[in-house]
Amino acid sequence: VMEDSSDTILYAKDMDTALSPAGAVKIMTCLLALENTQLTDEVTMTATGVSGVTDGGASISSQVDEVFTVEQCLYAIMVASANDIALQIAEHVGGSVDGFVQQMNTRAQELGCTNTVFPDDNQHTTAHDMALIMQAAIQNESFRTIAAATSYTIPATNKAAARNLTSKFTMTDTGSTGFYEGCIGGKEGYTEASGSTLVCAAQRNGMTLISVVLKG
């Protein structure tokens, strides 16, 4: 648990232990996209992104040559955790997925992360590093807006009818037992390798706290 304005660590347990970030990696994906594109830029789906539809993970069933705006893509990533769109944004921003991964690792180092390696067989981060990434993300007004959304509609595209996306993030869902007043948003994730992960931030009475749980 880190206080945003002073970087004060209020609580920590194994915060520098290397663990898997699971879906929380998408926070960095969105941050890089926001820093390197305009929300109105158009993104055209290629085989790279569409490969994320058939791998069994979360997707919005995008199609080759389907066109989205960057803004629509970022809502798809944060609200629907869409792997197909995350892959396409990676290619769009980085020229290739590998190029984007290099950008992610460079940006992590710039933010002061000391033990973060993004997508490869050895992907890992630490709770402290994820807190630093989330801290940078919530400084971006567009990220805060997108992360706080509980639902979003992507209008009809050149290939498909309108899509209604609904977030599974419990802390911003007023109908959930996990609802937390003042939560700005974040990402929950789960894989067998990572366990449950949570990266989130909340603001109350002028104070912003960032909280990370890995291997829950």
Secondary structure, DSSP 8 states (H G I E B T S, - for coil): -EETTT--B---SSTTS-B--GGGHHHHHHHHHHHHS-TT-EEE--HHHHTTTSSSS------TT-EEEHHHHHHHHHHH--HHHHHHHHHHHHSSHHHHHHHHHHHHHHTT-SS-B-SSTT-BB-HHHHHHHHHHHHTSHHHHHHHH-SEEEE---SSS--EEEE---GGG-TTSTT--TTEEEEEEEEETTTEEEEEEEEEETTEEEEEEE---
